Amino acid sequence: MKLDVIIIGAGPVGLLLAVLLGQRGLHVLILEQRTELPQQSQAIGITPPSLDILATLGLAENFVQCGVCIRDCYVHGHTGRLGQVSFSKIEGAHPFILSLPQLQTMRLLKEALIQQPTVKLMHGVECIALTSQADGVTVQTPEAEFHAAFVVACDGCHSHAREQLGIRTKRRDYGCHFVMGDFIDRTAMRDAAHLFFTAAGAVESFPLPEGKRRWIVQTDDVADLVPQVRQRTGILLNAADQLNASAFSPWRLDCERLHQGRVLLCGDAAHVMSPIGGQGMNTGFADAEFAAAMLHAILRHGENVDSWLQSYEHRRQTAARTAANRAEWGMGLGIWRGVARSLLRDFIIRGILLSDHVPPWFAMQNLPFNRYQP
């Protein structure tokens, strides 16, 4: 079988791209080094633009049925409740943020992938070299070589493909740290999200499907979540209800360019941003939508390669940098510590929450190039 596209990496962005390409009849091979889905706690928020992309595939309804629709987010500060962000009145078919664990997102996308006869997924395959030719790219693995007209690297923030291409990057470490864990939810918060910005550090809480809730705590060490949540919010969690735990330190990565010849970067391989705010995976979904339209136009309609690649790079870099700046700004304000800075933050946030622009801002509806437009 002659391949149109090889996708390196079967994370959520790579899987979505494969389904989008398969729907257009392109012949696609996905090479994934892992042999099973990751089990650790990862991204959960799917924004309205991403749900609109899934709707074009007939998948949005299934995703919504499996997740939790967050229509309200309550914001608390040093001086009490500061206000709320309500998504229920934003424009579009999906006036909410969908909470769905990344593992379930990937399972749903893999189910959709099975319905695409022109797409094949191979697990346990490591890509060790990329070689460009005039008519495409050869991907070398320990067992075999594969050739396609284009290769799309969706192999994550530590992309080996990006390193092989020699694309220069700029990294920034933020110097703050978080621990998070999912719990059986025994609170009265129901389907609402809650953000607590306290003098001791931030606490975030989001509903999950199946009666669970995620807690994220800003900390200087890998301490237990339960006492820190109690100290900062007054909410009593039961340690026996904790289902998992992990720690992360946010960082940012900007790439000088998003393609080298006929190899494209997509998702976290192309941009890394703070996970606080949940914009990374959704930006990657928009990358996939544009890449699918571009590759179809080139491979099936013979449109100009260079002009499309320039447009992809410009639009997706603009979107990614805007999203990363927003995530950076929001996280930077949220991690202020101390009473004086907390009082100032309360004043700032109260003013911000009065704006009608806040819900679409957090929902990524006013992000530039959040959807592909011809």
Buried (B, 14 or more C-beta within 10 A) or exposed (E): EEBBBBBBBBBBBBBBBBBBBBBBEBBBBBBBBEEEBEEEBBBBBBBBBBBBBBBBBEBBEBBBEBBBBBBBBBBBBBEEEBBBBBBEEBEEEBBBBBBBBBBBBBBBBBEBBEEBEBBBBBEEBEBEEBEBEEEBBBBBBEEEEBBBBBBBBBBBBEBBBBEBBEBEBEEBEBEBBBBBBBBBBEBEBEEBBBBBBBBBBBBBBBBBBEEBBBBBBBBEEEEBBBEBBEEBBEBEBEEEBBEEBBBBEBBBBBBEBBBBBBBBBBBBBBBBBBBBBBBBBBBBBBBBBBBBBBBBBBBEEEEEBEEBBEEBBEBBBEBBBBBBEBBBEBBEBBBBBEEEBBBBBBEBBBEBBEEEEBBBBBBBBEBEBBBBEE
